Amino acid sequence: MKNIFIFVLTIVLIFPSLNSCKQETIEDAKKLSLQNDFKTITRNTNLENYQIKVPKYMEPTKILNPEADFQFLHLYNEEYIIIISESKNAFKQMIAQYNEFKNEKKLLNQYARFQTLFLTQKMDILNKSALKKEKINNLNSLHLELLAKLEQIDENIFYSINYIEGKENFYFVMAWTLESKKDVFKEKYKKIISSFKILVLKD
């Protein structure tokens, strides 16, 4: 089982707020175009490949989580996103030893519940949404939003998470920012997650 908790330290601990200019508005975010304002990123895993779009201003990094296939950030906007892929078969073998998850009939629900518990065990959760079913390019997904207080960070952190089921992998997509920026960021995240798709592999 991959360690998804490392990135909870959030980079706002290392890079304090840089914002001093005009703040983005929700309308600004809504006007962003997937075609013109975003770039397509492709990642290859051992089992299947995927692609997703992020705003052109976001940059790749390796400092958020060493096990993530995909890590992008923008320090000025204090926006961060990672994707961790995990074999469904490996998860099945691991979860077999946890009786409390066996009541869930769908494997995606088991995956989401397990990862949420693992992720939040050291967080001071201020607000947590219910898991919401979504379809993302014909893929089953569960969406979760969290507001948490972390040690040594003055402002609360907003997380937007999607658990996505591919044919061979599960995908843990997590984006986060400061609470004061969450409404604008949520509009951007809607566009980002809507672009996630599994690529058909050639024989």
C-alpha positions as CSV (number, residue, x, y, z in Angstrom):
1,M,0.0,0.0,0.0
2,K,1.5,3.3,-1.0
3,N,2.0,6.1,1.6
4,I,-0.4,8.9,0.7
5,F,0.1,10.7,4.0
6,I,3.4,12.4,3.2
7,F,2.0,15.2,1.2
8,V,-0.3,16.3,4.0
9,L,2.5,18.4,5.4
10,T,1.5,20.9,2.6
11,I,4.1,23.2,1.0
12,V,2.6,26.2,2.6
13,L,4.8,25.3,5.6
14,I,7.9,25.9,3.5
15,F,6.7,28.7,1.2
16,P,4.7,31.5,3.0
17,S,2.1,33.4,1.1
18,L,3.5,35.4,-1.8
19,N,0.3,37.1,-2.8
20,S,0.2,40.8,-2.8
21,C,-1.4,41.7,-6.1
22,K,-5.0,41.5,-7.2
23,Q,-6.7,38.4,-6.1
24,E,-8.4,36.1,-8.6
25,T,-12.2,35.9,-8.5
26,I,-14.5,33.0,-9.0
27,E,-15.5,34.6,-12.3
28,D,-11.8,34.7,-13.4
29,A,-11.6,30.9,-12.7
30,K,-14.9,30.2,-14.6
31,K,-13.5,32.0,-17.6
32,L,-10.5,29.7,-17.9
33,S,-10.6,27.5,-21.0
34,L,-9.4,23.9,-21.0
35,Q,-8.4,24.4,-24.6
36,N,-6.5,27.7,-24.2
37,D,-5.5,28.0,-20.6
38,F,-4.6,24.4,-19.7
39,K,-1.9,22.0,-20.8
40,T,-2.2,18.2,-21.2
41,I,0.1,16.0,-19.1
42,T,0.4,12.2,-19.8
43,R,1.7,9.7,-17.4
44,N,2.7,6.0,-18.0
45,T,2.2,3.4,-15.3
46,N,3.0,-0.3,-15.3
47,L,-0.6,-1.2,-16.0
48,E,-2.3,1.6,-17.8
49,N,-1.6,5.2,-19.0
50,Y,-3.6,8.3,-18.2
51,Q,-3.7,12.0,-19.0
52,I,-5.0,15.1,-17.3
53,K,-5.0,18.8,-17.9
54,V,-3.7,21.5,-15.5
55,P,-3.4,25.3,-15.8
56,K,-0.5,26.3,-17.9
57,Y,1.1,28.2,-15.0
58,M,1.5,25.1,-12.8
59,E,4.9,23.5,-12.8
60,P,6.1,19.9,-12.3
61,T,7.8,19.1,-9.0
62,K,9.1,16.1,-7.0
63,I,8.7,17.6,-3.5
64,L,5.1,16.8,-2.7
65,N,5.1,13.0,-2.5
66,P,7.8,10.5,-3.6
67,E,5.2,7.9,-4.6
68,A,3.1,10.2,-6.8
69,D,3.1,9.6,-10.6
70,F,2.0,13.2,-11.0
71,Q,3.0,16.3,-9.0
72,F,2.3,19.9,-10.0
73,L,2.2,23.2,-8.1
74,H,2.1,26.9,-8.3
75,L,3.7,28.6,-5.3
76,Y,2.3,32.1,-6.0
77,N,-1.3,30.8,-6.2
78,E,-0.6,28.3,-3.4
79,E,-2.1,25.5,-5.5
80,Y,-1.0,21.9,-5.4
81,I,-2.1,18.6,-7.0
82,I,-0.8,15.0,-7.0
83,I,-2.0,11.7,-8.5
84,I,-1.0,8.3,-7.1
85,S,-1.9,5.2,-9.1
86,E,-2.2,1.8,-7.4
87,S,-2.9,-1.6,-8.8
88,K,-6.5,-2.8,-8.1
89,N,-5.2,-6.4,-7.6
90,A,-2.6,-5.2,-5.1
91,F,-5.3,-3.4,-3.2
92,K,-7.6,-6.4,-3.2
93,Q,-4.8,-8.5,-1.6
94,M,-4.1,-5.9,1.0
95,I,-7.7,-5.2,2.0
96,A,-8.5,-8.9,2.5
97,Q,-7.0,-8.7,6.0
98,Y,-9.3,-5.8,7.1
99,N,-12.7,-7.2,8.1
100,E,-14.3,-3.8,8.6
101,F,-14.2,-3.1,4.8
102,K,-15.7,-6.4,3.7
103,N,-19.2,-5.1,4.0
104,E,-18.6,-2.7,1.1
105,K,-19.8,-4.5,-2.1
106,K,-17.9,-2.2,-4.5
107,L,-14.1,-2.2,-4.5
108,L,-14.0,1.6,-5.3
109,N,-16.0,2.3,-2.1
110,Q,-13.6,0.2,-0.1
111,Y,-10.6,2.0,-1.6
112,A,-12.1,5.4,-0.9
113,R,-13.1,4.6,2.7
114,F,-9.6,3.1,3.4
115,Q,-7.7,5.9,1.9
116,T,-9.8,8.6,3.6
117,L,-9.3,7.0,7.0
118,F,-5.6,6.7,6.4
119,L,-5.3,10.3,5.2
120,T,-7.3,11.9,8.0
121,Q,-6.0,10.0,10.9
122,K,-3.5,12.8,11.9
123,M,-5.6,15.7,10.7
124,D,-7.8,18.0,12.8
125,I,-10.8,17.8,10.5
126,L,-13.1,20.8,10.6
127,N,-15.4,19.8,7.8
128,K,-15.7,16.7,5.6
129,S,-18.2,16.2,2.9
130,A,-19.9,12.9,2.1
131,L,-18.5,10.8,-0.7
132,K,-20.2,11.9,-3.9
133,K,-20.5,9.6,-6.9
134,E,-19.3,11.1,-10.2
135,K,-18.6,9.9,-13.7
136,I,-15.4,11.2,-15.2
137,N,-15.0,10.3,-18.9
138,N,-17.0,7.1,-18.3
139,L,-14.9,6.2,-15.2
140,N,-16.5,5.7,-11.8
141,S,-15.3,8.2,-9.2
142,L,-16.0,9.3,-5.7
143,H,-15.4,12.9,-4.7
144,L,-14.5,14.2,-1.3
145,E,-13.8,17.7,0.1
146,L,-12.0,18.3,3.4
147,L,-11.2,21.3,5.5
148,A,-8.5,20.7,8.0
149,K,-6.3,22.4,10.6
150,L,-2.6,21.3,10.5
151,E,0.1,22.0,13.0
152,Q,2.2,25.1,12.5
153,I,0.0,26.5,9.7
154,D,-2.0,29.6,10.6
155,E,-4.7,29.1,7.9
156,N,-6.9,26.1,7.4
157,I,-6.2,23.9,4.4
158,F,-8.9,22.9,1.8
159,Y,-8.5,19.6,0.0
160,S,-10.4,18.3,-3.0
161,I,-10.1,14.6,-3.7
162,N,-11.2,12.1,-6.3
163,Y,-10.9,8.4,-6.1
164,I,-11.1,7.1,-9.6
165,E,-11.4,3.5,-10.8
166,G,-9.6,2.5,-14.0
167,K,-9.5,-0.9,-15.6
168,E,-6.3,-2.0,-13.8
169,N,-5.6,0.9,-11.4
170,F,-7.1,3.1,-8.8
171,Y,-6.2,6.7,-9.0
172,F,-6.0,9.0,-6.0
173,V,-6.2,12.6,-7.2
174,M,-5.7,15.2,-4.5
175,A,-5.5,19.0,-4.8
176,W,-5.2,21.5,-2.0
177,T,-4.9,25.2,-1.2
178,L,-5.6,27.7,1.6
179,E,-9.1,28.0,2.9
180,S,-9.2,31.7,1.7
181,K,-8.6,30.5,-1.9
182,K,-10.9,27.5,-1.9
183,D,-13.9,29.0,-3.8
184,V,-11.7,30.1,-6.7
185,F,-9.7,26.9,-6.6
186,K,-12.8,24.7,-6.7
187,E,-13.8,26.1,-10.1
188,K,-10.3,25.3,-11.4
189,Y,-10.4,21.8,-9.9
190,K,-13.7,21.1,-11.7
191,K,-12.0,21.7,-15.0
192,I,-8.9,19.7,-14.0
193,I,-10.7,16.6,-12.9
194,S,-13.1,16.7,-15.8
195,S,-10.1,16.2,-18.1
196,F,-8.8,13.0,-16.5
197,K,-8.9,10.0,-18.9
198,I,-7.4,6.6,-19.3
199,L,-5.5,6.2,-22.6
200,V,-6.1,3.1,-24.7
201,L,-2.9,1.0,-24.8
202,K,-1.8,-0.3,-28.2
203,D,-1.1,-4.1,-28.4
